[in-house]
Amino acid sequence: MTGKSESRVRAGAYASSVGAALLIAACLGVEVAQAQAIMRTPTISVPSRTPTVSPSIAPRVSPNIAARAVNVGTGPRTIATIPNTTTSRIRPPTTVLPYARYSPNLYPACTAPYRDAGGECLAQPSAGGGGSAKPGKKSAGKGRGDATPAAAANLRSFANEFVAEIDGTLSPGDADALARRHGLTRISSENFPLIGATFGLFRITDGRPYETVRREFAADGSVRSVQPNFRYALQDQKSTIPSEGDPAQYALAKLRLPQAHTLAHGANVTIAVIDSGIDARHPELANSIADNFDALGSAEGPHVHGTGIAGAIVAHARLMGSAPEARIIAIRAFGGANGGAESSSYIILRSLNYAAEHGAQIVNMSFAGPKDAVIERAIAATAARGLVLIAAAGNAGAKSPPLYPAANPNVIAVSATDQQDRLFAASNRGNHVALAAPGVDIFLPAPDGKYQMTSGTSFSAAYVSGVAALLLERNYALKPEALRMTLAKTARDLGSPGRDDLFGDGQTDAFAAVMAVPADSATPLAAASGTTKREDAGKRRDEPNSRAIELPSLSSADEKSTDSQADRPAAR
């Protein structure tokens, strides 16, 4: 009996220990799946986040539309407003910022520390209107901001220009000689009987500082007085706010194009657009296509991609491009029967050769492909001729190897951002990326007088090509490397501080870039018709012919890349 009792005791103890072990194992999560199955998610009562929308308000266009042509009426746009019906415990949804508008008729105002002895503004702190909304820690060394004396002076007077009273006995030739002695160009001079004096308009042409030239010029015995050539503007009793483009074009405010366009519009600058067919009859592109070249020898009509690229650069009707007065050499290098578009090394070679031989100053390449020896040779030759080369970084995503021509060191590679300054998900990354520009949900013209909402690094590159044209209008002699450095130093930093593989030096700032380039009066006036050859075209023909630029196979309406190459870019 004693033995049986001891057996029962041992069995009971064993069962208790096993039960305890199972309980401990369950608490420690040894059987993970079962433990998770036991846990219950607490029930939380949260008010609905869906706001109430009045049925009388027109809905907004879906931001997921990509490269879909739509008919757009000419009436005013109505943007729906969504009232905030959330409770205080929940952050309200992000509202769409209103379209930024800028008036060129506002005379500069400033506080006492920024006034000269005569009460005029010399410089003033930035007061909004398109600057970076980020903390100042990222702005060091970037060269941006519009609080410089030069910026303020250019807002109240015409840059590098003097109105001077000169000796009335001077002949036009003598007045020209006077101007040359001081590094100036005489724009005009005449006698004004009203005040019994002779005045001339002079402009600095040798790049010297304004104040230095003014002092030297005023000290000349033939000069009676010198002053800036001040700006004046019509003042309405009722303020009217001029606008550019369509409210859906958020890229205009991001790039600060309205301010930049008060100084330059890309006039007398020629951009070769190597792309698919462009609808030259679209109202947005009227009188902007200076030349056409079909490298394919095809009979295809306009294409949605090429028409959109041209619109991002020179649109000037309902929409606004980055350089509305630039001239386009429309080069068809892409074609396809199924709505997409493809090209080849040989066709791109023909296109680059045509652009270089017909006076292009900027070449926009919104396509991508693999590294190609012939293409690399062509890019080097094209860059050696002084052309500015700008290309889309590509839309193959974060895991894609570098695509060309963007990855070539002679090319300015551009990635794409959205309205919140985030990187476009499909945008390529890499240390070859130089700049970023808006490229998501971009409102552009489409063939047959229509419009499209589309996304891709193609359109970011086109915007930057237009900004480059603004800089060349300001200074025709600006070299490609100097232009590139100007864009980099004036860019608005995004992402991690300093350069990075997503945004390069940052988002392009057209106004800061234009202000950083001194105006040059030596820009020649191009012929209104005929060819668009530059003055040094004859000298260029003595140099080796340019070669090809690269094999692309990505130019579809939705901008998705199908290339996956193992090439890596050369170190910059």
C-alpha positions in Angstrom: 0.0 0.0 0.0 2.8 2.3 0.8 4.3 1.7 -2.6 1.0 2.4 -4.3 0.6 5.6 -2.4 4.1 6.8 -3.3 3.3 6.0 -7.0 0.2 8.1 -6.8 2.0 11.0 -5.1 4.8 10.8 -7.8 2.2 10.8 -10.6 0.3 13.8 -9.2 3.6 15.7 -8.8 4.6 14.9 -12.3 1.2 16.1 -13.7 1.5 19.3 -11.7 5.1 19.9 -13.0 4.0 19.3 -16.6 1.1 21.7 -16.3 3.3 24.3 -14.8 5.9 23.9 -17.6 3.2 24.3 -20.2 1.9 27.4 -18.6 5.5 28.9 -18.4 6.1 28.0 -22.0 2.9 29.7 -23.1 3.8 32.8 -21.2 7.3 32.8 -22.7 6.0 32.5 -26.2 7.6 29.1 -27.0 4.7 28.2 -29.2 4.7 31.6 -31.0 1.8 31.1 -33.4 -0.5 29.8 -30.7 0.5 32.6 -28.3 -0.4 35.2 -31.0 -3.7 33.5 -31.6 -4.5 33.9 -28.0 -3.9 37.6 -27.9 -6.7 39.9 -28.7 -6.5 43.4 -30.2 -8.3 45.9 -27.9 -11.3 47.5 -29.3 -10.8 51.3 -29.8 -13.6 53.6 -30.8 -12.1 56.1 -33.3 -14.3 58.7 -35.1 -14.3 58.4 -38.9 -11.4 60.2 -40.7 -13.5 60.6 -43.9 -14.4 64.2 -44.2 -17.8 65.3 -45.4 -17.7 66.7 -48.9 -20.4 69.0 -50.2 -22.0 67.5 -53.4 -21.9 71.0 -54.9 -18.1 71.1 -55.0 -16.4 69.6 -58.1 -14.1 66.6 -57.2 -10.3 66.9 -57.8 -8.6 65.0 -60.5 -7.2 61.7 -59.2 -3.5 62.0 -58.6 -3.0 58.5 -59.9 -3.7 59.4 -63.5 -0.6 59.0 -65.6 -0.2 60.2 -69.1 -3.9 60.1 -69.9 -4.9 62.7 -72.4 -8.1 64.6 -71.4 -10.0 67.4 -73.0 -9.7 70.6 -70.9 -12.1 73.5 -71.3 -10.9 77.1 -71.3 -13.0 78.2 -68.4 -11.7 78.9 -64.9 -10.6 75.9 -62.8 -12.4 75.0 -59.6 -10.5 73.3 -56.9 -12.5 71.4 -54.3 -12.0 72.3 -50.7 -12.5 69.6 -48.1 -13.7 70.9 -44.7 -12.1 69.5 -41.6 -14.6 67.3 -39.7 -12.1 65.3 -37.6 -12.0 65.5 -33.9 -9.3 67.2 -31.9 -7.7 63.8 -31.2 -6.9 63.2 -34.8 -4.6 65.3 -37.0 -6.6 66.7 -39.9 -5.6 65.6 -43.4 -3.0 67.7 -45.2 -4.6 70.4 -47.3 -3.6 71.3 -50.8 -1.6 74.5 -50.7 -3.2 77.3 -52.9 -1.4 78.2 -56.1 1.3 80.7 -55.3 1.1 83.9 -57.3 3.6 86.7 -57.5 3.2 90.3 -58.5 6.1 92.1 -60.3 4.5 95.4 -59.5 5.4 95.5 -55.9 8.2 98.0 -55.2 10.7 96.7 -52.6 10.0 97.6 -49.0 12.5 97.2 -46.2 13.2 98.2 -42.7 15.7 100.9 -41.6 18.8 98.8 -41.3 18.4 97.9 -45.0 18.0 101.4 -46.4 20.7 103.6 -47.8 21.1 107.4 -47.1 18.4 108.2 -49.6 15.9 105.8 -48.1 16.2 103.2 -50.9 16.3 99.5 -50.1 19.8 98.0 -50.4 19.0 94.5 -49.1 16.2 92.9 -47.2 15.6 89.6 -45.4 13.6 87.0 -47.3 9.9 87.4 -46.6 8.6 84.1 -47.9 7.3 83.8 -51.5 8.8 80.6 -52.5 11.8 80.0 -50.3 12.7 76.8 -48.5 10.3 75.9 -45.6 13.0 73.8 -44.0 15.2 74.9 -41.0 18.2 76.9 -41.8 20.7 74.2 -40.9 20.6 72.8 -44.4 21.1 76.1 -46.2 24.7 76.6 -45.3 27.0 76.7 -48.3 24.1 76.2 -50.8 24.3 79.8 -52.0 20.5 80.2 -52.0 18.4 83.0 -50.6 17.4 86.3 -51.9 18.6 88.6 -49.2 21.6 89.8 -51.0 22.2 93.5 -52.0 22.4 92.4 -55.6 19.0 90.8 -55.5 17.4 93.8 -54.0 19.1 96.1 -56.5 18.0 94.1 -59.4 14.4 94.3 -58.2 14.4 98.1 -58.2 16.7 98.7 -61.2 17.8 97.0 -64.4 21.0 95.0 -63.6 24.3 96.5 -64.8 22.8 99.5 -66.5 23.5 103.2 -66.0 21.7 106.4 -67.1 24.4 109.0 -67.4 24.5 112.7 -68.4 27.4 113.1 -70.8 29.1 116.0 -72.6 26.6 117.2 -75.3 29.5 117.8 -77.8 30.4 114.2 -78.0 29.5 112.5 -81.3 28.1 108.9 -81.2 31.5 107.6 -82.0 33.0 109.6 -79.1 30.3 108.3 -76.8 31.1 104.7 -77.9 34.8 105.4 -77.2 33.9 106.8 -73.8 31.9 103.6 -73.0 34.7 101.3 -74.1 37.2 103.0 -71.9 35.1 102.0 -68.9 34.1 98.5 -70.1 30.7 99.6 -71.0 28.4 99.4 -74.1 26.4 102.4 -75.2 22.9 101.3 -75.8 21.5 104.7 -76.7 22.2 108.4 -76.2 20.4 111.6 -77.3 19.9 115.2 -76.4 16.8 116.2 -74.4 15.8 119.8 -75.0 13.4 119.6 -72.2 16.2 119.7 -69.6 18.9 120.9 -71.9 21.2 117.9 -71.5 22.4 114.8 -73.3 21.8 111.5 -71.6 22.9 108.0 -72.5 22.0 104.4 -71.5 25.1 102.3 -70.8 25.6 98.7 -69.8 28.5 96.8 -68.1 29.9 94.1 -70.4 33.1 93.0 -68.8 31.6 91.4 -65.6 33.2 94.0 -63.2 31.3 94.9 -60.0 28.6 97.5 -60.5 29.8 99.9 -57.8 33.4 99.9 -59.1 32.4 100.7 -62.6 30.0 103.4 -61.4 32.7 105.2 -59.5 35.2 105.1 -62.3 32.6 106.2 -64.9 31.4 109.1 -62.7 35.0 110.3 -62.4 35.5 110.7 -66.1 35.6 114.4 -67.3 33.0 113.8 -70.0 30.4 112.5 -67.5 28.2 114.9 -65.6 26.2 112.4 -63.5 25.5 108.7 -63.2 22.5 106.8 -61.7 20.9 103.3 -62.0 18.3 102.7 -64.7 15.4 102.4 -62.3 12.3 100.2 -62.8 8.8 101.6 -62.9 5.5 99.8 -62.9 1.9 100.6 -63.6 -0.1 100.8 -60.4 -3.8 99.9 -60.5 -6.3 101.4 -58.1 -7.5 97.9 -57.6 -4.7 95.4 -57.3 -4.6 92.8 -59.9 -2.6 89.6 -59.3 -0.9 88.4 -62.5 -0.6 84.6 -62.7 1.4 82.1 -64.7 0.1 78.8 -65.9 -2.6 76.7 -64.4 -3.3 76.2 -60.7 -2.6 72.5 -61.2 1.0 73.4 -62.1 2.5 73.2 -58.6 6.0 72.9 -60.2 6.0 76.6 -61.1 6.0 77.6 -57.4 8.4 74.8 -56.4 10.9 76.0 -59.0 10.2 79.7 -58.3 9.6 80.3 -62.0 7.2 83.3 -61.7 10.0 85.3 -60.0 12.6 84.0 -62.5 10.4 85.1 -65.4 10.6 88.7 -64.2 14.2 88.5 -65.4 14.4 86.0 -68.2 12.2 83.8 -70.4 14.7 81.9 -72.4 14.7 84.3 -75.4 17.2 83.6 -78.2 18.2 80.2 -76.6 17.8 77.0 -78.7 17.0 73.7 -77.1 17.2 70.4 -79.0 14.5 68.0 -77.8 15.5 64.5 -78.8 12.2 62.6 -78.2 9.1 61.3 -79.9 6.9 63.4 -82.3 5.9 66.9 -81.1 2.5 68.5 -81.9 3.8 71.8 -83.2 0.2 73.0 -83.8 -0.8 72.8 -80.2 -1.7 76.2 -78.8 0.8 75.8 -76.0 3.6 75.4 -78.5 2.6 78.1 -81.0 5.7 79.7 -82.7 8.1 77.8 -80.4 9.2 75.1 -82.8 12.1 76.6 -84.8 13.2 73.5 -86.7 12.1 69.9 -87.2 14.2 66.8 -87.9 12.9 63.2 -88.2 15.8 61.0 -87.6 13.6 58.0 -88.2 12.3 59.1 -91.6 8.9 58.0 -90.4 5.4 59.2 -91.2 4.1 59.0 -87.6 2.1 61.8 -86.1 2.7 63.6 -82.8 3.3 61.5 -79.6 2.1 62.2 -76.1 5.6 62.0 -74.6 7.4 64.4 -77.0 4.5 66.9 -76.9 4.6 66.9 -73.1 8.3 67.4 -72.9 8.1 70.4 -75.3 5.3 71.8 -73.2 7.3 71.5 -69.9 9.9 73.8 -71.6 8.0 76.3 -73.7 4.2 76.2 -72.9 2.8 79.7 -73.0 -1.0 79.6 -73.4 -3.1 78.2 -70.6 0.0 76.5 -69.1 3.5 77.9 -68.5 6.8 76.2 -69.3 10.1 76.9 -67.6 11.4 78.9 -70.6 8.4 80.0 -72.6 10.4 82.1 -75.1 13.0 79.5 -75.9 13.1 77.9 -79.4 12.8 74.2 -79.9 14.5 72.0 -82.4 12.1 69.1 -82.5 14.1 65.9 -83.3 12.0 62.7 -83.6 14.2 59.8 -82.6 11.6 57.6 -81.0 8.7 55.8 -82.7 6.5 52.8 -82.2 3.3 51.3 -83.4 1.7 50.4 -80.1 1.7 53.8 -78.4 5.2 53.3 -76.8 8.4 54.6 -78.4 11.8 53.1 -78.9 15.0 54.2 -80.7 18.5 52.9 -81.3 22.1 54.0 -81.0 22.3 54.9 -84.7 19.2 57.1 -84.6 20.3 58.9 -81.4 23.7 59.5 -83.1 21.9 61.1 -86.1 19.9 63.2 -83.6 22.9 64.4 -81.6 24.8 65.2 -84.8 21.8 67.3 -86.1 21.5 69.2 -82.8 25.2 70.1 -82.7 25.3 71.1 -86.4 22.1 73.3 -86.2 22.9 75.6 -83.4 21.5 73.9 -80.3 22.8 75.3 -77.0 21.0 72.8 -74.8 20.1 69.2 -75.5 17.2 67.6 -73.6 17.4 63.8 -73.4 14.3 62.4 -71.6 15.2 58.8 -72.3 17.4 56.1 -70.8 19.3 52.9 -71.8 22.5 51.0 -71.3 26.1 52.2 -71.5 27.3 52.3 -75.0 30.9 53.1 -76.3 29.6 54.9 -79.3 27.2 56.9 -77.2 29.9 57.8 -74.7 32.1 59.0 -77.5 29.2 61.1 -78.9 28.5 62.7 -75.5 32.1 63.7 -75.1 32.2 65.3 -78.5 29.0 67.1 -78.0 30.1 68.4 -74.6 33.4 69.5 -76.1 31.4 71.8 -78.5 30.0 73.7 -75.5 26.5 72.2 -75.5 24.7 71.8 -72.2 23.5 68.1 -71.9 20.5 67.3 -69.6 18.9 63.9 -69.1 16.3 62.1 -67.1 17.8 59.9 -64.3 15.4 57.1 -65.3 12.3 55.5 -63.9 13.6 52.0 -63.0 13.5 52.5 -59.2 15.8 52.1 -56.3 17.4 48.8 -57.3 18.2 49.8 -60.9 21.8 50.2 -62.0 22.7 53.6 -63.4 21.1 54.4 -66.8 22.5 56.4 -69.6 23.0 59.1 -70.8 22.2 60.5 -67.4 25.1 58.5 -65.7 27.7 60.1 -68.0 29.8 62.7 -66.2 29.2 65.2 -69.0 25.4 65.1 -68.5 23.3 66.8 -65.8 21.1 63.9 -64.4 17.8 64.9 -62.9 15.6 62.9 -60.5 11.9 63.6 -59.9 10.0 64.9 -56.8 6.4 65.2 -56.0 4.3 68.1 -54.5 5.5 67.3 -51.0 9.2 67.3 -52.1 9.4 63.5 -51.8 11.4 61.4 -54.3 9.3 59.9 -57.0 9.1 56.2 -56.1 10.2 55.0 -59.5 13.1 57.5 -59.8 16.6 56.1 -60.2 19.2 56.8 -57.5 22.9 57.1 -57.5 25.9 59.5 -57.0 25.5 60.6 -60.6 22.2 62.4 -59.8 23.0 66.1 -60.0 19.6 67.8 -59.3 15.9 67.1 -58.7 12.8 68.8 -60.1 9.1 68.2 -59.9 8.1 65.2 -62.0 5.0 63.7 -60.4 1.4 64.6 -61.5 2.7 67.2 -64.0 0.0 69.0 -66.1 1.2 69.2 -69.7 -0.1 69.5 -73.3 -1.0 66.4 -75.3 -1.5 65.9 -79.1 -4.6 67.2 -80.8 -5.0 70.2 -78.5 -5.5 68.0 -75.4 -3.8 68.0 -72.1 -2.4 65.2 -69.9 -1.5 64.6 -66.2 1.7 62.5 -66.2 4.7 61.5 -64.1 8.3 60.7 -64.6 11.9 61.9 -64.5 11.5 62.8 -68.2 9.5 65.9 -67.3 11.9 66.8 -64.4 14.7 66.9 -66.9 12.6 69.1 -69.3 12.0 71.7 -66.5 15.7 71.9 -65.8 16.5 72.3 -69.5 14.2 75.3 -69.5 15.9 76.8 -66.4 19.3 76.3 -68.2 17.8 78.4 -71.0 17.0 81.2 -68.6 20.6 81.3 -67.5 21.9 81.4 -71.0 19.6 84.3 -71.8 21.1 86.1 -68.9 24.7 85.4 -70.0 25.1 83.9 -73.5 28.8 83.1 -72.8 28.1 81.0 -69.7 30.1 77.7 -70.1 28.4 74.3 -69.4 30.5 73.7 -66.2 29.7 77.2 -64.9 26.0 76.7 -65.6 26.1 73.3 -63.9 27.8 74.7 -60.8 25.3 77.6 -60.7 22.4 75.2 -60.7 24.0 73.1 -58.0 25.0 75.9 -55.6 21.5 77.6 -55.8 19.5 74.4 -55.4 17.2 73.9 -52.4 18.6 71.1 -50.3 16.3 68.1 -49.8 16.7 64.9 -47.9 19.9 64.5 -45.8 22.0 67.6 -45.5 24.3 68.2 -48.5 24.6 66.0 -51.6 22.9 62.7 -51.6 22.0 59.9 -54.1 18.3 60.8 -54.2 18.2 64.5 -55.0 21.8 65.3 -55.9 22.5 68.9 -54.8 18.8 69.5 -54.2 15.7 70.8 -56.0 16.3 73.4 -58.7 15.6 77.0 -57.8 15.2 78.9 -61.0 15.0 82.4 -59.4 18.1 81.9 -57.3 20.0 80.5 -60.3 19.0 83.4 -62.5 19.9 85.9 -59.8 23.3 84.3 -59.4 24.2 84.9 -63.1 25.2 88.5 -64.0 23.4 89.9 -67.0 25.5 90.0 -70.1 24.5 92.5 -72.9 26.6 90.6 -75.4 23.9 88.0 -76.1 23.3 88.3 -79.9 19.8 88.7 -81.3 19.0 85.6 -83.3 17.4 85.8 -86.7 13.6 85.7 -86.6 13.5 83.0 -89.2 15.8 80.6 -91.0 18.4 78.4 -89.2 19.2 78.7 -85.6 22.9 78.3 -85.9 25.2 79.9 -83.3 27.9 82.4 -84.3 30.6 79.8 -83.7 29.0 77.2 -85.8 31.5 77.7 -88.6 34.4 77.1 -86.2 32.7 74.0 -84.9 32.5 72.4 -88.3 36.3 72.2 -88.3 36.2 70.0 -85.2 35.5 66.2 -85.3 31.9 65.3 -85.9 29.9 64.3 -82.9 29.0 60.7 -82.3 26.0 58.9 -81.0 24.4 59.3 -77.7 22.7 56.2 -76.6 20.4 53.3 -76.9 17.1 53.9 -75.2 14.1 51.7 -74.9 12.0 53.7 -72.4 9.8 56.5 -73.5 6.3 55.3 -72.8 3.4 57.4 -71.6 3.6 56.0 -68.1 7.4 56.5 -68.0 8.2 53.0 -66.6 11.6 51.6 -67.5 12.2 48.0 -68.5 16.0 48.2 -68.7 18.2 46.6 -66.1 21.9 47.0 -66.8 25.0 46.2 -64.8 27.0 49.2 -65.9 28.1 51.7 -63.3 28.7 55.4 -64.0 32.1 56.9 -64.2 33.1 58.8 -61.0 32.1 62.4 -61.0 
